[in-house]
Structure formats: structure tokens, C-alpha cells
Amino acid sequence: MPQARSQFKRHCRNAITRSISTILAATAAAALLSAPARAQEEKVLNIYNWSDYIAEDTIKNFEKETGIKVRYDLFDSNEVLHAKLAAGKTGYDIVVPSSNWARLQIDGGLLRELDKSKIPNLANLDPQLQALIAAKLDPGNKHLVIWLWGFTTLGINVDKVKATLGGMPMPDNAWDLLFDPKYSSKLKSCGISVLDSPSEIMPAALLYLGKPAYSKNASDYQDAGRLLQSVRSNITLFSSSGYINDLANGSLCLSLGWSGDINIARQRAIDAKNGNKIEALVPKTSATLLFDTMAIPTDAPHPNNAHLWINYITRPEVHAGLTNKVFYANPNAAALKFVRKDLAENKTIYLSDEDKKRMTVPEPYSSDIRRVMTRVYTKFKTGL
């Protein structure tokens, strides 16, 4: 009997073992069958971009081509975007930070490395611009792809400025129009706006004072603050988006803004036939370049779709379409032949080599300098 019980126990153990093996094999097979379904992303792409910064058909054509539904939200300052990324779980798959802010986000682990095997159209990009970004902000171009580029400058309503200044000649240094009270005290009567962003107005003020645009010295920002306070009463509007229409319709005669936005205002005035002649100035001293970049947040829910988007944008015809709509230069060497001739030849969009050499490449800010800059800017804006 003991022997019979022992044989029975062995028989039961073997049967149980075979049953468990069968279950495990079935489970593994089911997992393999379902893995592609789990790996396949839902057909959604969430994008966070600047306003007035895309062509009418860009999203529509991407959706038609891929079947992916694009959800497109807007921000109007790098500070807003950075705060969202730092908080995490934004739900965005593509963000478009300016390059110096993107460097902070790379250092903070907020942006994921690109899988370049999924972006063959990167081969179309201007190697000089790519090298510039790699040298200053994104070694190896591992995280960032330039969306569009331009520079921060002054835009004017030519006739209103001349009329308001009366017999005063235009200054040789264009920045005098804003930072010299002799000029800005007169121009406030026809409207002066500045970008509502400390990281845009502070470099301009520092350059005007002969200091590094992205100074690491906190006392330089105090000097810039004093300069800004001297003209605060002459500024009628703080705006990073609405100033485009205000400049186009004649509500403003002087704006510190972005080159492409000012050229948008120029085109809107032409289209409206309202008689306002808008011009983006190229300062003879210096101004800061801007490189707005596509990047994928580390916690992006649809990274594969994000790579598809980047590869789509870097197609020459698509990149050219952005320039043709929003009047910023694109970084795509293969796209220039698709850019409208009048835009490709406009030296306030595609800067001359001589003008480029005078411009200042963006640099990231340390946390300490950002705090100082924000305090100085807040005091300036509030007029305290």
C-alpha cells in the first residue's frame, strides 16, 4: 500500500506539473499575440506650440496621411512651457521650446533622446545650423530638431514713427528707439509694445548696455532693470502674441518682438490695404537669434507618433510651407527651393551672412540667474 500511495502521489505531481506547464505556455503565447496590440499607440498626437506658428494645411495633411488625430494647444512664453514640463505629466508628445530653454530641459531630464532611425528626413537639415545647436545647446543633436529660426528685434510702423518723431532723424542704433527716453517718450503716443517675457527683453537690454546678452553676473541684471525702469512709462503694452494684429492695424508704432511675427504683421497690413507700412529692423549692433525646436517630453504618451511628426515636418515641402505662412526661416537646406521667392530674398527673414555674424546665439540660464531675471522683470513690468 505505501508503494501504491507513493506511485499515486508521483502520478498526481506529474499531472499537476504538466497542467501548470500547459497554462504557462498558453499564457506566454497569448502575451506574444497581444504584444503588438499593446505596443501600437493610439492614433493621437498632442502638440504644444507657439501661436501663429504653423501653416493651415500642416496638421490636416499629416492627419490625412497617417490617420493620427492631432490635438494642438498654444502657449505664449518659454516660462509657461517650462513650468508645465517641470511639473510633469503634461500629456504632450511634441513641444516647441526655444533652444536655450530646451537645454535646461535636457539637463533636467525632461526631454527624451530622439530615435534618429525613425527620422530619415533629418538628412535635409542645414549642417551648419545643426552644428551650431550641437556646439552650444544639444551635443550630438540628440534631443532637438529646429522648427524655425529668426531673431528678436524691433518692428516699426515706418510712417507713424517718422511722423511722431517730427524732425528727429532715425537713430543709427535701432535699439535707441526703445531704450533711449529721448525717442521712446515721443513714440509712446503712437503705441509701444514689448514681449511679455523676461528671457526675451533682458538680453536686448543687456546688449544695449554693452554686456553679454546671457550674462552670468547677477549685477548686470540690476543694471538692465534700471535701464528698463527709465523707459517703463513709455511702454503701452506687454504682449507676446496680440501685438501682431496691433502692429498691423496701426494701434502700435513700435514693438519689441520676433522677426517672423513682425513680418506677419507686415503681410497682414498689406493684405488689409490699410496703408500701414510695417518693417522689421536689423540692428547694426546685435540682436539675439532664436531657434525654436521640436522635442519629445520624457513622459510623452505617444513617442512613436511624435517621431512620425518630426519626420513629416522635416520633409522639404512641409518645412517650406511653414516659412511661407509664418515668415520665419526654416533650417531645411532642401526646402529653400520651395520657399516663396520674395521671402527667400527677404533679409529680415533669411539674414545675410554679415548680419548673422553680428547676432548672438542663445545660451541657457542657471536657476539662480533665472530667479534674478524674473524678479527684475516683475519689478519693471509692475512699475514698482
C-alpha positions in Angstrom: 0.0 0.0 0.0 2.7 2.5 0.8 4.2 1.8 -2.6 0.8 2.3 -4.3 0.3 5.6 -2.4 3.8 6.8 -3.5 3.1 5.9 -7.1 -0.2 7.7 -6.9 1.4 10.8 -5.5 4.1 10.8 -8.2 1.3 10.5 -10.8 -0.6 13.5 -9.3 2.6 15.6 -9.1 3.4 14.8 -12.8 -0.2 15.6 -13.8 -0.1 18.9 -11.9 3.3 19.8 -13.4 2.0 19.1 -16.9 -1.1 21.2 -16.3 1.0 24.2 -15.0 3.3 23.9 -18.0 0.4 23.9 -20.3 -1.1 27.0 -18.6 2.2 28.9 -18.6 2.7 28.1 -22.3 -0.8 29.2 -23.2 -0.2 32.4 -21.2 3.1 33.1 -22.9 1.5 32.5 -26.3 -1.3 34.9 -25.5 1.2 37.5 -24.3 3.1 37.2 -27.6 -0.1 37.6 -29.6 -1.2 40.6 -27.7 2.2 42.4 -27.5 1.9 44.1 -30.9 -1.5 45.4 -29.9 -0.1 46.8 -26.6 2.9 48.3 -28.4 0.8 50.0 -31.1 0.0 53.5 -30.0 -3.4 55.0 -30.2 -3.9 57.3 -33.2 -3.4 60.5 -31.3 -0.7 63.2 -31.2 -0.7 66.0 -28.6 1.3 69.1 -29.6 2.1 72.3 -27.6 3.4 75.1 -29.8 3.6 78.9 -30.1 0.6 80.8 -31.6 0.6 81.8 -35.3 3.4 79.3 -36.0 2.0 76.7 -38.5 0.5 76.6 -42.0 -3.2 76.0 -42.5 -2.7 72.6 -44.1 0.2 71.2 -42.0 -1.9 69.4 -39.5 -4.7 68.4 -41.9 -2.2 66.8 -44.3 -0.5 64.9 -41.5 -3.8 63.6 -40.2 -4.8 62.5 -43.7 -1.5 60.8 -44.4 -1.2 59.0 -41.1 -4.7 58.6 -39.7 -3.4 60.2 -36.5 -5.6 62.8 -34.8 -3.7 65.9 -33.7 -4.6 67.9 -30.6 -2.9 71.3 -30.9 -2.6 73.7 -27.9 -0.8 77.0 -27.7 1.5 78.8 -25.2 3.0 82.3 -25.4 6.2 82.1 -23.4 9.0 79.7 -22.6 8.3 80.3 -19.0 4.8 78.8 -19.3 6.1 75.8 -21.3 9.0 75.1 -18.9 6.7 75.2 -15.8 4.4 72.6 -17.4 7.3 70.3 -18.3 8.9 70.6 -14.9 5.5 69.7 -13.2 5.4 66.6 -15.4 2.6 64.5 -16.9 1.7 67.2 -19.4 0.2 64.7 -21.9 2.1 66.4 -24.7 4.1 64.4 -27.3 5.7 67.3 -29.1 6.7 70.6 -27.5 8.5 73.5 -29.2 10.8 75.2 -26.7 13.3 77.9 -27.7 16.7 76.2 -27.8 18.3 77.8 -24.6 15.3 76.7 -22.6 15.4 73.3 -24.2 19.0 72.9 -22.9 17.6 73.4 -19.4 15.0 70.8 -20.0 17.6 68.3 -21.4 19.7 68.8 -18.3 16.7 68.3 -16.1 15.8 65.0 -17.8 12.6 66.4 -19.2 13.2 65.6 -22.9 13.9 62.1 -24.3 16.6 61.3 -26.8 15.4 61.0 -30.4 15.5 57.7 -32.3 17.1 59.1 -35.5 16.4 55.8 -37.3 12.8 56.9 -37.3 13.6 60.4 -38.8 15.4 59.9 -42.1 14.5 63.4 -43.2 17.0 64.8 -40.7 19.4 64.5 -43.7 17.7 67.5 -45.2 18.7 69.9 -42.4 21.4 72.6 -42.8 24.5 71.1 -41.3 25.8 74.5 -40.2 22.7 75.2 -38.1 22.8 71.6 -36.8 26.4 72.1 -35.8 25.6 75.4 -34.1 22.9 73.8 -32.0 25.1 70.8 -31.2 28.0 73.0 -30.1 26.0 75.3 -27.9 22.9 73.5 -26.7 22.4 69.9 -27.7 25.6 67.9 -28.1 25.2 65.3 -30.9 21.8 66.8 -31.8 20.3 64.0 -29.6 17.2 65.7 -28.4 16.3 68.7 -30.6 15.2 69.4 -34.2 14.9 73.1 -35.3 11.3 74.0 -36.1 12.0 77.5 -37.3 14.5 80.3 -36.6 14.7 84.1 -36.5 15.8 86.8 -34.2 14.4 89.2 -31.5 14.2 92.8 -32.8 12.2 95.9 -33.2 9.3 96.3 -35.6 8.1 99.7 -36.7 5.2 101.4 -38.5 7.6 103.4 -40.7 5.3 106.3 -41.5 3.9 106.7 -37.9 7.4 106.6 -36.4 8.7 109.2 -38.7 5.7 111.4 -38.2 5.8 111.1 -34.4 9.5 111.9 -34.2 8.9 115.0 -36.2 12.2 116.4 -37.4 14.3 114.0 -35.3 16.3 111.7 -37.6 16.1 107.9 -37.1 18.9 106.8 -34.8 21.8 104.9 -36.2 21.3 102.3 -33.4 17.8 101.0 -33.8 17.6 100.0 -30.1 17.6 103.7 -29.3 14.0 103.9 -30.4 13.1 101.8 -27.3 15.8 102.2 -24.8 16.6 106.0 -25.2 13.9 108.0 -23.5 14.6 110.8 -26.0 12.9 108.6 -28.6 10.5 106.4 -26.7 9.0 109.3 -24.8 7.7 110.6 -28.2 6.8 107.2 -29.6 4.6 106.2 -26.7 1.9 108.5 -28.2 1.5 106.0 -31.1 2.0 102.9 -29.0 5.0 100.8 -27.8 4.8 97.1 -27.0 7.4 94.7 -25.7 7.3 90.9 -25.4 5.8 89.7 -22.1 8.8 87.5 -21.3 11.9 88.3 -19.2 14.1 85.9 -21.2 13.4 88.0 -24.4 13.6 91.6 -23.2 16.5 91.2 -20.8 19.1 90.1 -23.4 18.1 93.1 -25.6 18.6 95.4 -22.7 21.9 93.8 -21.7 23.2 94.1 -25.3 22.2 97.7 -25.4 24.4 98.3 -22.2 27.3 96.5 -23.8 27.0 93.5 -21.6 26.7 89.8 -22.5 23.2 89.0 -23.6 23.1 86.0 -21.4 25.2 87.3 -18.6 26.1 85.1 -15.7 26.6 88.1 -13.4 23.5 89.0 -11.3 24.5 92.7 -11.0 24.2 93.0 -14.8 20.5 92.3 -14.5 20.2 95.0 -11.9 21.7 97.4 -14.4 19.4 96.2 -17.1 16.5 96.7 -14.7 17.4 100.3 -14.2 17.6 100.9 -18.0 14.1 99.3 -18.3 12.7 101.4 -15.5 13.9 104.5 -17.3 11.5 103.8 -20.2 8.7 102.0 -18.3 6.3 104.9 -18.5 6.7 104.9 -22.3 5.6 101.3 -22.8 1.9 100.9 -23.5 1.5 97.1 -23.9 3.1 93.8 -22.8 2.2 91.2 -25.3 3.8 88.0 -26.9 1.1 87.4 -29.4 -1.6 90.1 -29.7 1.0 92.7 -30.8 1.0 91.2 -34.3 -2.5 92.5 -35.1 -2.0 95.7 -33.2 1.1 96.5 -35.2 -0.7 95.5 -38.5 -3.7 97.7 -37.8 -1.8 100.7 -36.7 -2.5 100.5 -32.9 1.2 100.3 -32.3 4.1 102.0 -34.0 7.0 100.3 -32.2 7.2 96.7 -31.0 10.0 94.6 -29.5 9.1 91.3 -31.0 10.2 88.4 -33.1 11.3 88.9 -36.7 8.7 86.5 -38.1 5.8 88.0 -36.1 6.8 91.4 -37.4 6.8 90.1 -40.9 3.4 88.5 -40.3 2.1 92.0 -39.2 3.6 93.5 -42.4 1.8 91.0 -44.6 -1.5 91.5 -42.8 -1.3 95.2 -43.3 -0.5 94.6 -47.0 -3.5 92.2 -47.3 -5.8 94.7 -45.5 -4.6 97.6 -47.7 -4.8 99.8 -44.6 -1.8 101.9 -45.5 0.4 100.8 -42.6 3.9 100.1 -43.7 5.5 97.7 -41.2 9.2 96.9 -41.2 11.4 94.5 -39.1 14.6 96.2 -38.3 18.0 94.5 -38.4 20.1 96.3 -35.8 23.6 97.3 -36.8 24.9 96.4 -33.3 23.5 93.0 -32.4 20.3 91.1 -31.5 19.6 87.6 -30.2 19.0 84.7 -32.5 16.1 82.4 -31.7 15.9 78.7 -32.6 12.6 77.1 -31.7 13.0 73.4 -31.6 10.8 70.3 -31.7 11.3 67.9 -28.8 9.6 65.0 -27.2 8.9 65.1 -23.5 10.3 62.1 -21.5 6.8 61.1 -20.4 5.2 61.6 -23.8 2.3 59.1 -24.2 2.8 58.7 -28.0 6.5 58.9 -28.8 6.3 56.9 -32.0 3.7 59.3 -33.3 6.0 62.1 -32.3 8.8 60.7 -34.4 6.4 60.5 -37.3 5.5 64.1 -36.9 9.2 65.3 -36.8 10.0 63.3 -39.9 6.9 64.8 -41.6 7.9 68.4 -40.7 11.4 67.9 -42.0 10.1 67.0 -45.4 11.3 69.9 -47.6 7.9 70.9 -48.9 6.3 70.8 -45.4 9.1 72.9 -43.8 8.9 75.4 -46.7 5.2 75.6 -46.1 5.8 76.8 -42.5 8.1 79.6 -43.7 5.6 80.6 -46.5 2.9 81.0 -43.8 4.7 82.5 -40.8 7.7 84.2 -42.3 10.4 82.6 -40.1 13.4 80.9 -41.8 13.4 77.2 -41.6 16.6 75.1 -41.1 15.9 72.8 -44.0 18.6 73.2 -46.8 16.5 71.2 -49.2 13.4 73.4 -48.6 14.7 76.7 -49.8 13.6 76.0 -53.4 10.1 75.6 -52.2 10.1 78.9 -50.2 8.3 81.9 -51.9 10.9 83.9 -53.8 10.1 87.2 -52.0 10.6 85.5 -48.6 13.7 83.7 -49.6 15.2 87.0 -50.7 13.9 89.0 -47.6 17.0 89.8 -45.5 14.9 90.2 -42.4 13.8 86.5 -42.7 16.9 84.9 -44.1 19.6 87.1 -42.7 22.7 87.9 -44.7 25.9 86.2 -43.7 27.2 89.6 -42.5 24.2 90.2 -40.3 24.3 86.6 -38.9 27.8 87.1 -37.7 26.7 90.1 -35.5 23.9 88.1 -33.9 24.1 86.5 -30.5 23.5 82.7 -30.1 21.1 81.8 -27.3 22.5 80.4 -24.1 20.8 78.6 -21.2 20.2 80.4 -17.8 21.2 78.9 -14.4 18.4 78.7 -11.9 19.9 81.5 -9.8 20.1 83.8 -12.8 16.5 83.0 -13.8 15.3 84.0 -10.4 17.2 87.2 -10.5 16.0 88.0 -14.0 12.4 87.2 -13.1 12.5 89.5 -10.1 14.0 92.4 -12.1 11.4 91.8 -14.8 8.5 91.7 -12.5 9.6 94.9 -10.9 9.9 96.5 -14.3 6.5 95.3 -15.5 4.6 96.3 -12.5 6.4 99.7 -12.4 7.3 99.3 -8.7 
